[in-house]
Amino acid sequence: MFVGIDLGGTAIKGALIDGKGAMLSFAQIETPGSAKKIDDGILGLMAILASSAKISETDIQGVGIGSAGSIDKSRGRIITSPNIPALKNHPLARNLEKAAGARVFLENDATVALMGASWKGKSGFRNWIMLTLGTGIGGGAVIDGRVYTGQSGNAMEVGHMSIDHAGRECPCGNRGCLERYASASALARDAEALAKTNPGSSLNGRMKNGSLTALAVYEEALKKDRAALAAIREAARYLGYGIAALVNLFNPEAVVLGGGLSNAHSMLIPVIEDTVRLRALPGLKENVRIIPVKDPSRVPSIGAAKMAMDALSGIPETR
Ligand SMILES: [Zn+2]
């Protein structure tokens, strides 16, 4: 049995799979505010996964964790995570290994999403990119059929690709990072500003303590609220700028959208496609498909479990 953990800025999700890859249980908790509570939260999640699948926790052979931020894979440590500041220099995998008595493997969150999508999605693509649209924006690439992770597992930090050198400040230290304009949290913040200048917008009725969630914005956009639709189109346009650059760099067959915000794909994709058509180079932009991943909330944790399974059976990171 293998556990996969998807550690994001808003939620920690876990999946338990057996040796054949069948999912036995799935659960999620809110991401706590301190590193110690995150360790404990993951241990608690493992207990829930085991008990709901009616197995003993000692049957868990390996745990894969996909974490937001930059990681030191070999030391099992988070280097820095702009969306989960408490995890800076946190030895997450080592702590959990000690506490859980199972091997723990750390990977970038978008890379495990990509592993899950390529394992369960059976896309047939050999060159493709994945973007995970959540609190931040993660990215992964499959090049000639192999997952590309870079020298230390931190490749494809798509969310911190600067699309405006003088743009919005980012906690990473750069300016104009894509995720400051097109992540779920950026969408929510931009919609809050739009709601204030549009008193008639139904977004105003969805505010809680002056804040919106991306889900609330999406739900109001489905009901054709103009401010909500404008906020989603704006986020999609920015995604299009980023994706056009990625298309020029990677010449992919497909760009796959995952993460919670990808549930709004029917509104995002037409705008992204228009922007890519305007901005990417001829010869690259014509045959690229922009598609949503199936089951975006579970795919990263399933991919993280698969990563642990492969690591323990000595299979390299190929699809
Ligand atoms: Zn940044």
Residues whose N, C-alpha, C, O or C-beta is under 5 A from the ligand:
A	BS01	ZN	G159 H160 C170 C172 N174 C177
